[in-house]
């Protein structure tokens, strides 16, 4: 609260009439303690008492004693209006201090992120949301306690045992973590163990990467890095790159940068919800900086794209590119005046040009790219942390690229969930190698299209170009079969190298 300088008052304020007009019940004891001669030291009175009514009375007395008004004799309407304005000003200052506190901003980030996903969930689609209130540190403790046998961890039991491996269970399609990760041993261990759980449960885990991962304190510093590819080859990322070569890395995705969760509160453009501080105006002293704004992980936006794709097609493969489900619209817009010109606050922590988007993608991250001059952004690349390997055989190199693309992984996980359910339902029936093969082939071929050059819409509903099923009995285990499913997704357009030549000759 800002300090107010007392002004000279000739006549005392009629406190009894004042409190009566404000519907405050007071006693002679309270009024006696807040007589004007005591109000000059009202801050002490407010601090020493534990009585809420007395504190309110003393506070109002202090405000009246310091109100700027020519006529301070007795209670009057003009004076009351001045006091109300002063109270509004004090409350506004205090609320600004609260919402810009780092601990409050961290809590607000969590709740607004959950709300962002919840409000975007289609009501006419079979999509269920579950919230697990657990910190990254609590999960690390669970993982490390059961590092030798991750199947003993509580997280594994919740995702795999209780749902995917349970008759009647509903396997989770994905996990969205409201966490940020750095290049530390703890975070590498965390992601590695979470990756094992995600792989076993066929539920990819999506979160965010922190600027500190790259050795930067702020997102602005990250935007200034000259060569991201060269940075990732530094020896300090040796353990990280080793983790990227593991199988479980294909089930982990980290987004960058953060996005604007909400515009600053303003009575006209972004009023608060509720009647008590509906005229509250959030104070942004430096709109060119990101520090005072409320940011959230762009993994939240990725989750919104997943839900939209699933609603339309029943698959989560169309989640990247402006024309194929990667666009996010309706980002918060905040305009501010700089030197007489209206400027639009970019709703991402920094702007990513094409070359930097490719650098992030090659490093195994999922960059969210803002569309200049709009309230839109797009995921052009949705690579997992899995490192793409180069092989002598071009086909092997291409397969490595497909495995690293998490949009294809979502199609594979969908198949895994259904195949487990189909085969579980057949336990106890008379089934042979041929009947199992025919059942699986008939089912999976319903999602295969052999149409030459299919449209994007066709590929959304039929995500596979080819599929092959092989089933073999397991020797020594009567009634058990081992199946192998090979699928070929429709390869998505990644980019094009263009060479231009100009003939500058002039005809004579």
C-alpha positions in Angstrom: 0.0 0.0 0.0 1.4 3.4 -0.9 2.1 5.9 1.9 -0.3 8.8 2.3 0.7 12.1 3.8 -1.8 13.3 6.4 -3.4 16.7 5.9 -4.5 19.2 8.6 -8.1 18.7 9.7 -9.8 21.4 11.8 -12.9 19.5 12.9 -13.2 15.9 13.8 -15.2 13.5 11.6 -18.6 12.3 12.9 -17.6 8.6 13.0 -20.8 7.5 14.5 -22.8 8.9 11.6 -20.2 7.6 9.1 -20.4 4.0 10.3 -24.1 4.1 10.6 -24.4 5.2 6.9 -22.1 2.3 5.9 -24.2 -0.2 7.8 -21.4 -1.0 10.2 -22.3 -2.0 13.7 -20.0 -0.3 16.2 -19.7 0.1 19.9 -18.7 3.0 22.0 -15.5 1.2 22.8 -14.6 1.0 19.1 -15.5 4.6 18.5 -13.6 5.7 21.5 -10.5 4.0 20.2 -10.7 5.7 16.7 -11.3 9.3 17.7 -9.5 11.6 15.4 -6.6 12.4 17.7 -5.7 8.7 17.5 -6.2 8.5 13.8 -3.0 10.3 13.1 -1.3 7.1 14.1 -3.9 4.9 12.6 -1.4 2.5 11.0 -0.3 1.5 14.5 -3.9 1.0 15.6 -4.5 -1.2 12.6 -1.4 -3.3 13.3 -2.0 -3.9 17.0 -5.6 -4.9 17.0 -6.9 -8.4 16.1 -10.5 -7.3 16.0 -11.6 -7.2 12.3 -14.3 -4.5 12.8 -11.9 -2.4 14.8 -9.3 -2.7 12.1 -11.8 -1.7 9.5 -12.9 1.3 11.5 -9.4 2.4 12.1 -8.5 1.9 8.4 -11.5 4.0 7.3 -10.7 6.7 9.8 -7.1 6.8 8.5 -8.4 7.2 4.9 -10.9 9.9 5.9 -8.2 11.7 7.7 -6.0 11.7 4.7 -8.7 12.4 2.1 -8.1 15.4 -0.1 -11.2 17.5 0.3 -11.7 21.2 0.9 -14.6 20.6 3.3 -13.7 18.1 6.0 -16.1 19.3 8.7 -18.6 16.4 8.7 -19.7 13.5 6.6 -20.8 14.5 3.1 -21.4 12.8 -0.2 -18.4 14.4 -2.0 -16.1 13.3 0.8 -17.5 9.8 0.6 -16.9 9.6 -3.1 -13.3 10.7 -2.6 -12.8 8.0 0.1 -14.4 5.3 -2.2 -12.0 6.3 -5.0 -9.1 6.2 -2.6 -10.2 2.7 -1.3 -10.5 1.5 -4.9 -7.0 2.8 -5.6 -5.6 1.1 -2.5 -7.3 -2.2 -3.4 -6.1 -2.0 -7.0 -2.5 -1.5 -5.8 -2.8 -4.4 -3.4 -4.3 -6.7 -6.0 -1.6 -5.8 -8.5 1.0 -6.7 -5.9 -0.7 -10.0 -5.3 -1.2 -11.1 -8.9 2.4 -10.2 -9.8 3.8 -12.2 -7.0 5.9 -15.1 -8.3 4.1 -17.7 -6.1 0.7 -16.5 -7.2 1.7 -16.4 -10.8 2.8 -20.0 -10.6 -0.5 -21.0 -9.1 -2.5 -19.0 -11.6 -0.5 -20.6 -14.5 -1.6 -24.0 -13.3 -5.3 -23.2 -13.0 -5.5 -21.1 -16.2 -3.8 -23.9 -18.1 -6.3 -26.5 -16.9 -9.1 -24.1 -17.6 -7.8 -23.5 -21.1 -7.9 -27.2 -21.9 -11.3 -27.8 -20.2 -13.1 -25.0 -22.0 -11.8 -26.2 -25.4 -12.9 -29.8 -24.8 -15.6 -30.7 -27.4 -18.8 -31.7 -25.6 -19.9 -33.8 -28.6 -16.8 -36.0 -28.7 -15.9 -39.1 -26.6 -13.1 -37.2 -24.8 -12.4 -37.5 -21.1 -10.1 -35.3 -19.0 -8.5 -36.4 -15.8 -6.4 -34.1 -13.5 -3.6 -35.5 -11.4 -2.5 -33.0 -8.8 1.2 -34.0 -8.3 4.4 -32.0 -8.5 7.4 -32.8 -10.6 9.4 -33.4 -7.4 6.8 -35.9 -6.0 6.9 -37.9 -9.3 10.7 -37.9 -9.3 10.6 -39.4 -5.8 8.2 -42.0 -7.0 10.4 -42.8 -10.1 13.7 -42.9 -8.2 12.3 -45.1 -5.5 11.2 -47.6 -8.1 14.0 -47.0 -10.7 15.1 -50.7 -10.7 11.5 -51.8 -11.4 9.5 -49.0 -12.8 6.4 -51.2 -12.8 6.3 -50.8 -9.0 5.8 -47.1 -9.2 2.5 -45.5 -8.4 2.4 -43.7 -11.7 2.9 -46.9 -13.6 0.1 -48.5 -11.6 -2.2 -45.6 -12.4 -1.6 -45.5 -16.1 -0.8 -49.0 -17.1 -2.2 -51.4 -14.4 -5.4 -49.5 -13.6 -6.4 -48.7 -17.2 -4.4 -50.2 -20.1 -3.9 -53.6 -18.5 -7.4 -53.7 -16.9 -10.4 -55.4 -18.3 -13.0 -52.6 -18.8 -10.3 -50.0 -18.3 -10.0 -46.9 -20.5 -6.4 -46.4 -21.6 -5.1 -42.8 -21.5 -4.4 -41.4 -24.9 -1.8 -38.9 -23.8 -0.4 -37.1 -20.8 0.0 -33.3 -20.7 2.4 -32.1 -18.1 2.4 -28.5 -16.8 6.1 -28.8 -16.1 9.3 -27.3 -17.5 12.5 -29.3 -18.0 16.2 -28.4 -17.9 19.4 -30.1 -18.8 20.0 -31.6 -15.4 20.6 -35.1 -14.3 17.3 -35.2 -12.3 15.3 -34.0 -15.3 17.0 -36.5 -17.6 16.2 -39.3 -15.2 12.7 -38.0 -14.8 12.0 -38.0 -18.5 13.7 -41.3 -19.1 11.5 -43.1 -16.5 8.4 -41.3 -17.5 9.2 -42.3 -21.1 9.2 -46.0 -20.0 5.8 -45.6 -18.4 4.5 -43.8 -21.5 5.8 -46.4 -23.8 4.4 -49.3 -21.8 1.0 -47.5 -21.6 1.1 -46.2 -25.2 0.4 -42.7 -23.9 2.9 -40.0 -25.0 3.9 -37.4 -22.5 4.0 -33.7 -23.6 5.4 -30.9 -21.5 7.7 -27.9 -22.1 11.4 -27.1 -22.2 12.7 -24.2 -20.0 15.0 -21.5 -21.4 17.4 -22.6 -18.7 17.8 -25.9 -20.6 19.8 -23.8 -23.1 21.7 -21.9 -20.5 19.4 -18.8 -20.7 17.7 -17.0 -17.9 14.9 -15.7 -19.9 13.0 -16.4 -23.2 14.4 -13.2 -24.7 18.0 -14.6 -24.1 16.9 -17.9 -25.8 15.7 -16.0 -28.9 19.2 -14.4 -29.2 21.1 -17.7 -29.5 23.0 -17.7 -32.8 23.3 -21.4 -33.6 21.0 -23.8 -31.8 22.3 -26.8 -33.6 25.9 -26.1 -32.6 24.9 -25.5 -29.0 23.2 -28.9 -28.8 26.4 -30.6 -29.9 28.3 -29.2 -26.9 29.7 -31.8 -24.5 27.4 -30.6 -21.7 24.5 -32.1 -23.6 26.2 -35.5 -23.8 23.9 -37.3 -21.4 20.9 -35.6 -22.9 21.8 -36.7 -26.4 22.4 -40.3 -25.1 18.9 -40.2 -23.6 17.5 -39.1 -27.0 18.8 -42.3 -28.6 16.7 -44.5 -26.3 13.4 -46.0 -27.3 11.4 -44.2 -24.7 12.4 -40.8 -26.0 10.0 -41.4 -28.9 7.1 -41.0 -26.4 8.3 -37.7 -25.0 7.6 -34.2 -26.5 8.7 -30.8 -25.2 7.2 -27.6 -26.6 8.7 -24.1 -26.8 8.1 -21.2 -26.2 5.3 -20.3 -23.7 2.2 -18.5 -24.8 0.1 -15.7 -23.2 -2.5 -17.3 -21.0 -4.5 -14.1 -20.5 -4.3 -10.5 -21.5 -3.8 -8.0 -18.6 -7.0 -7.2 -16.7 -8.8 -4.2 -17.9 -12.4 -3.0 -17.3 -13.1 -2.5 -21.0 -11.0 -5.1 -22.8 -10.5 -7.9 -20.3 -12.7 -7.4 -17.2 -12.3 -9.6 -14.2 -14.9 -12.3 -13.4 -17.0 -11.3 -10.4 -18.7 -8.1 -9.2 -16.3 -7.1 -6.4 -13.3 -5.9 -8.5 -15.0 -5.6 -11.9 -13.3 -2.2 -12.6 -9.9 -3.5 -11.7 -7.1 -2.5 -14.1 -3.9 -4.5 -14.0 -0.7 -2.4 -14.0 1.8 -3.2 -16.7 4.8 -0.9 -16.3 6.9 -2.4 -19.1 4.7 -3.9 -21.9 7.8 -4.6 -24.1 9.1 -7.0 -21.4 7.6 -10.4 -20.7 8.1 -10.2 -16.9 4.7 -8.9 -15.8 2.5 -11.1 -18.1 1.0 -14.5 -17.3 2.5 -17.2 -19.5 1.7 -20.9 -19.9 3.3 -23.9 -21.5 2.4 -24.3 -25.2 1.8 -28.0 -24.4 -1.6 -26.8 -23.5 -2.2 -25.6 -27.0 -0.9 -28.9 -28.4 -3.5 -30.6 -26.2 -6.2 -28.5 -27.8 -5.1 -29.6 -31.3 -5.2 -33.2 -30.2 -8.8 -32.9 -29.0 -9.9 -31.1 -32.2 -8.2 -33.7 -34.4 -9.8 -36.6 -32.5 -13.2 -35.1 -32.6 -13.1 -34.8 -36.4 -11.5 -38.1 -37.4 -11.1 -40.3 -34.3 -7.3 -40.0 -34.8 -4.7 -37.6 -33.5 -2.5 -37.6 -36.6 -3.7 -34.2 -38.1 -2.0 -32.0 -35.6 0.6 -30.0 -37.5 0.8 -27.4 -40.3 -1.6 -24.6 -41.1 -3.9 -26.8 -43.3 -3.6 -30.0 -41.4 -4.7 -29.2 -37.8 -1.7 -27.4 -36.4 -3.2 -23.9 -36.2 -4.3 -22.4 -32.9 -6.6 -19.4 -33.1 -7.9 -17.0 -30.6 -4.7 -16.3 -28.6 -5.0 -13.4 -26.1 -4.5 -10.0 -27.6 -3.1 -7.0 -25.7 -2.5 -3.7 -27.3 -0.5 -0.9 -25.7 0.5 2.6 -26.7 4.2 3.4 -27.4 5.1 6.9 -28.5 1.6 7.5 -29.8 1.3 4.2 -31.7 -0.8 1.2 -30.9 1.4 -1.9 -30.6 0.2 -5.5 -30.3 1.9 -7.7 -27.7 3.1 -10.9 -29.3 1.2 -13.7 -27.6 4.3 -15.9 -27.4 7.5 -15.3 -25.4 9.4 -14.7 -28.6 8.9 -15.0 -32.4 10.4 -18.0 -34.2 11.5 -17.5 -37.8 11.6 -20.4 -40.2 15.3 -21.3 -39.8 15.0 -21.3 -36.0 11.8 -23.5 -36.2 13.8 -26.0 -38.1 16.7 -25.9 -35.6 14.3 -26.5 -32.7 12.6 -29.4 -34.6 16.0 -31.0 -35.5 16.9 -30.8 -31.8 13.8 -32.8 -30.9 11.5 -30.0 -29.7 8.0 -28.9 -30.8 8.1 -25.1 -31.6 4.9 -23.1 -31.5 5.2 -20.4 -34.2 3.3 -17.1 -33.9 1.7 -15.8 -37.1 2.7 -12.1 -37.4 0.0 -9.5 -37.0 -2.7 -11.9 -35.9 -3.9 -13.8 -32.8 -2.9 -17.2 -34.3 0.0 -19.6 -34.1 0.9 -23.0 -35.5 2.8 -26.2 -34.8 4.7 -26.9 -38.0 6.8 -29.7 -36.4 5.8 -32.1 -33.7 9.0 -34.1 -33.2 9.5 -36.2 -30.1 12.9 -36.1 -28.3 13.9 -39.2 -30.2 17.1 -38.5 -32.2 16.8 -39.1 -35.9 19.6 -41.5 -37.0 21.3 -41.6 -40.4 21.8 -45.1 -41.9 23.5 -46.4 -45.0 20.1 -47.6 -46.2 17.9 -44.6 -47.0 14.8 -46.6 -46.0 16.2 -47.1 -42.5 16.9 -43.3 -42.3 13.3 -42.6 -43.4 11.9 -45.0 -40.9 13.9 -43.3 -38.1 12.3 -40.0 -39.2 8.8 -41.5 -38.9 9.5 -42.9 -35.5 10.6 -39.4 -34.3 7.4 -37.8 -35.5 5.0 -37.9 -32.6 2.0 -37.4 -34.8 2.6 -40.9 -36.2 3.2 -42.2 -32.7 -0.3 -41.2 -31.7 -1.7 -43.4 -34.5 0.4 -46.4 -33.3 -0.8 -45.9 -29.7 -4.4 -45.9 -30.9 -3.8 -49.2 -32.6 -2.2 -50.7 -29.6 -5.1 -49.8 -27.3 -7.7 -51.3 -29.7 -5.7 -54.5 -30.5 -5.3 -55.3 -26.8 -9.0 -54.9 -26.3 -9.9 -57.0 -29.4 -7.7 -59.8 -28.4 -8.7 -59.7 -24.7 -12.3 -60.1 -25.7 -11.4 -63.3 -27.7 -9.9 -65.1 -24.8 -11.6 -68.4 -24.2 -13.1 -68.6 -27.8 -11.9 -71.0 -30.5 -9.3 -69.0 -32.4 -6.6 -70.1 -34.8 -3.8 -68.3 -36.5 -5.9 -67.7 -39.5 -9.0 -66.4 -37.7 -6.8 -64.0 -35.6 -5.0 -62.8 -38.7 -8.3 -62.2 -40.6 -9.9 -60.4 -37.6 -7.0 -58.0 -37.2 -6.5 -57.5 -41.0 -10.2 -56.8 -41.5 -10.2 -54.2 -38.7 -7.0 -52.4 -39.6 -7.7 -52.3 -43.3 -10.8 -50.2 -42.6 -8.3 -47.4 -41.9 -6.2 -47.9 -45.0 -6.7 -46.1 -48.3 -5.1 -47.1 -51.5 -6.5 -44.1 -53.4 -3.7 -42.5 -55.4 -2.9 -39.0 -54.2 -5.6 -38.8 -51.5 -6.7 -35.5 -50.2 -5.8 -34.2 -46.7 -9.4 -34.9 -45.6 -9.2 -38.5 -46.8 -5.9 -39.1 -45.1 -7.3 -37.7 -41.8 -9.9 -40.5 -41.7 -7.7 -43.1 -43.3 -4.3 -42.4 -41.8 -2.4 -45.4 -43.3 -1.2 -46.1 -46.8 -0.6 -49.8 -46.1 -0.8 -52.3 -43.2 0.3 -55.8 -42.8 -0.5 -58.3 -40.0 1.5 -61.5 -39.2 0.5 -63.9 -36.5 2.5 -66.9 -35.3 1.9 -69.4 -32.4 4.3 -69.3 -29.5 6.2 -72.6 -29.1 5.7 -74.2 -25.8 2.7 -72.1 -24.8 -0.5 -73.6 -26.3 -3.2 -71.1 -27.2 -0.7 -68.2 -27.2 0.1 -66.2 -30.3 2.6 -63.5 -31.2 1.5 -60.8 -33.7 3.5 -58.3 -35.6 1.9 -55.3 -37.2 3.6 -53.2 -39.8 2.0 -49.9 -40.9 3.0 -47.2 -43.4 1.4 -43.8 -42.7 0.9 -41.2 -45.3 4.1 -39.2 -45.3 3.4 -35.6 -44.5 5.0 -32.8 -46.5 8.0 -31.4 -44.6 9.5 -28.7 -46.9 11.3 -28.1 -50.1 14.7 -26.9 -51.2 14.3 -24.4 -54.0 17.0 -23.1 -56.3 16.4 -20.1 -58.5 18.4 -18.9 -61.5 17.9 -15.6 -63.3 18.8 -15.0 -66.9 19.9 -11.4 -67.1 20.6 -11.3 -70.8 18.7 -8.7 -72.8 17.6 -9.3 -76.4 19.3 -7.0 -78.8 
